[in-house]
Each structure stands twice: as structure tokens, then as C-alpha cells.
Amino acid sequence: MRIPITMMTQHPDNAMEYISVQQEPNEALFSLLPQESGGLGIDEVMIDFEGKLTPYHQPLQVAAELFHNGLIPGRDVFITPRLSSADKETVFRQIMCIMAAVETNFSMFEKTQCQAIKEVIVPMVESSNDLFDTVGRIQLVTELGNRNFNIKFDRNSISVIPLYEDVVSLVNVDKSLSEFIDGLEKKPEYVRFMIGRSDSALSYGMVSSVLAVILSISKAKELEKNYQVKIYPIMGCGSLPFRGQLTLENVENFLKTYSGVSTLTIQSALRYDHGAEKTKKLVNYLKENIDKHEVKKFSEKEVSIIKDFISIFTKYYLRSFLKIADVVANVSVFIPKNRDRLAASRRGLSYHREFVDVHKLATIIEDEKIKEEILGIDTSLNVNIPRAISFNASMYTIGMPPEFLGTGRALKEIRDKYGDLGIEMLREIYPQINADMEFALKYANPNISKRFVDEETRREYELDISLTREILGIDFDMEANIENSFYHTLLKTARPILIHLLGKESQILNSDSQEYNILKELISKLGSLRGGLG
């Protein structure tokens, strides 16, 4: 099989446009059509069932649209559904998603003599048991199809792509993939796995996420030698730094940082907020340059130091995050929802994510003092933590880009512990760190956060910015930027409206109010100016 380099997704990270489930088949067609035929030239579409109200017949809709426009799904382009999580949603819902994939294969094979869907993504993988349970369900549904149709597919005709979404799973990806490969009925030709860059950042902080992702790519590539099986990492990444900063302007930095990745997601913010022309140029650049940089290799000592870095950055991030969680949860109510999603509650059709487990995190921490500090952090929360996109957008809306949350103090501890060599090592591992921080600085305005967060938390955030600029040597005039930027004028305009609406409590969800609609328009415009909602 040809390994796709670019994967179109249905993430709601774009700022200005709402895309309904009815529009998504045509959206997929436009994204996958060759550029010479008027499309974006993307290789693969991820049809997303995870936490999303995607109709079960959408994979077949997309496949039919592609076929009627001269593309053979499974040969020319690829359809790869992301299943719902059997644990976080329900087993039944996951089975329905599998049935949608199997239906597509049986229906399209009659027309194309080609299997349309060859892989599905399994989200929130925490152990190989999650994968084997899903493999078993795929086999059962495939056999059910075989009993009812003349076409016969091998029970293992659909492979699974594990999606690792937290730092600990990414750090231990070699162990998980080893167990998975060992447990399969037959040796695979290749294995694809997916990296959740956004959710790992939400739970552990941006820098911890970046380091864990880079380590996971390195470990996976080392694993190829043991199994003589090619392993292809897919990285889920957005356009803002907290979620990866994959943009045309930053693509060279990006490929240096995440060298070894095989497939990259082209999410909605890129396609809508950055626009079709930039997206086409980015797609072409990736096809020509994705393997330009060598995969990073680390010694045992370097792996140990990277884990130490992760624990230090996570410690400060969590301490700050827990102080602003209530505020972010309240602000997130006003963030535009640009796709049809399941409700974030435990009633009826629901979708729920747990926050970080510090005891699980402690298993990768070697420094006993830091381990004790991490275990001493109470991460229990009485609020629904928004998803990464809404979290990111909420933080930008109150003038506190999350890229800085705990970062400066963590950099100081690393410098105190390892000296300037520690900072240089961090730069070598994470080449785009300055580019990420410089981007976020353009949109940071801690004064906006007054009355949203307490003064101590706001001062800590200002300290994080100051230390980040000093230690990384970033020369940026924040005051002049705030004074002269149209973005910050809009941010200041949105602030009193948001304060007013947050104070109305009982009317907070009154979407008919004039203030509510004005605020949502301002938030969308702010997202458009920075090139992505969240």
C-alpha cells in the first residue's frame, strides 16, 4: 500500500465557517481531488466518529462521491475512519462505526473491485487490550458481512491504527506497539500509529507534549529493526503552536522538529482560515520534503533527561492549569462549535474525557523529588474540561495563550539543574521552540485576564512569559505589539462583553442575546486573525 503523506480531518479548529455533517462528503471530495482537477490534492480523509455526530453512512457517501469523480477509494485515495472509543463512549457505538466501514467495503467492491477502507483509527489507546478488543469486533462484523453477501473479505482485511493521546502512552509507545504486533494473528506488512499532539498538550502542557511526541517517533523507528516491519507514524496537528503549528510559514521548522513522521493531518483551520492556495502549497511541500530530515536517535542517558524535562514542564503546567480550569470551562461555552459534536455530559448520547492521572505519570519519572511533587498535585476537578481546541481558543480569548502556562518556570528549573547545556539540548530536540513562543507572544496580553483569573495566577503567567523570553533569548516588544495590533483592539473589545456574560450566570447559555452573538463574532474574528480558532 502507498502510505499517505497528508490526511484531511474534520477537526473544528477553523474560526469563521460552520461545516455541517451534510457538507462533509463534498468537503472530503474537494480535499482529495487532485490539484489539476480543482481540489487540494490531499491523500487521505479521516472520517471522524469520535465524540462527533457523524452519520454512520458517511464513509459510503464519501466513497461514492470519490468514485463518481474518477477516484478509486483504497487505490487512488484513502478513507480512514476514526472509530468512537468503546470505553469513553460505548461498545455498541463503536460496533456501528465498524459496520459503516464494512458496509462501504462491500458496497464499493462491486463497483471498483478494490477494498475502499483498509484501516480504522482506534482512539484513546491505553493498552494493547483496547486494540485486540477492537480487532475482534472488526472480525465479527466482517464475518457477518461475508455470510450475507457473495463477496468475501478476509477477517483481517481491515487493520487498526492505534491513537496514543497522552504523554505516558507516547513515551511507552515501543512497549505498546510490541505487544500489539506480537498479539496479531499474522505478521503485518507494516504498522501505522497515530500521535495525538493536541490532547497530550492539553493534559501535560505543550512542551511536555512535543518532547513525548519526538521520543515516540524515535522509539517507533528503533522498533522497526526488531520486527523487520515498517512503522509509519501519523501526527495529528493543528495550525496554532499549542497543537503543533503546521503551517506553510512554519513547515521547515516543523519537519526539523518532528523528523520521522510519515503522515500529517491537514485540519480545518489550514483549509479554511489559511485558505486553499496556502494549503495546496503546503501539501506539495510535504510530499517533496517530508523525509528530508533524519529521525532523531537518543541514548539511554538522553532518554532519561528527556523524561526529566517532561516531568518538570508538566509539574508547572499542572499547577497553573488547575488554577484556571474553572475559568476556561466557563469561557469555553462561548467558543463557536464549528462541527456537529456529541454533548459533553454523561446523560444520553455523551462524550467524556478524563483529566491526567498523576500516578500513571509517576511511572515514567525517575527523579524521586519531582515524582513526590507531581504526586502531591491534586488533579481532581469538578468541571468538564473542554477539548483541546476549545481550551486553546478560551485561553487566547482571555489573553493567556497556553503555550506559556508554566513554561518559563520550568525552563528556569532546567537551567538551574542542567545549566545552559540543558537549554541547548532542549533546543536541539525541539528546534521550533522559539518559533512557537514567538507566535504566541504576538497574541499574549496578561492584562486582559484581570477579573478572569486571580492576581497571583496572572502574575505567575507574566513571570512565565518573562522567563521564557529571557532564557530562550526572544527579542519581542510586547507593549508596542499590544498598542499597535488590530488583534489586541478586538481582544480589548471582547473583554467587557465576556465579563458581562460570565456574570449573568443563569443567562449564560441564552444564545439569542445580542451580547452573546457579538461576542461569538469577535471570538471568530480573533481566531481568523491568528489563523485558527484553537
Secondary structure by P-SEA (a helix, b strand, c coil): cccccbbbbbccccccccccccaaaaaaaaaacccccccccccbbbbcccccccccaaaaaaaaaaaaacccccccbbbbbbccccccccaaaaaaaaaaaaaaaaaaaaccccccccbbbbcccccaaaaaaaaaaaaaaaaaaaaccccccccccbbbbbbbccaaaaaaaaaaaaaaaaaccccccbbbbbbaaaaaaacccaaaaaaaaaaaaaaaaaacccccbbbbbbbbccccccccccccccaaaaaaaaccccbbbbcccccccccaaaaaaaaaaaaacccccccccccaaaaaaaaaaaaaaaaaaaaaaaacaaaaaaaacccccccccccccccccbbbbbcccccccccccccaaaaaaaaacccccccccccaaaaaaaaaaacccccccaaaaaaaaaaaaccaaaaaaaaaaccaaaaaaaaaaaccccccccccccaaaaaaaaaaaaaaaaaacccccaaaaaaccaaaaaaaaaaaaaaaaaaacccccccccaaaaaaaaaaaaaaaaacccc
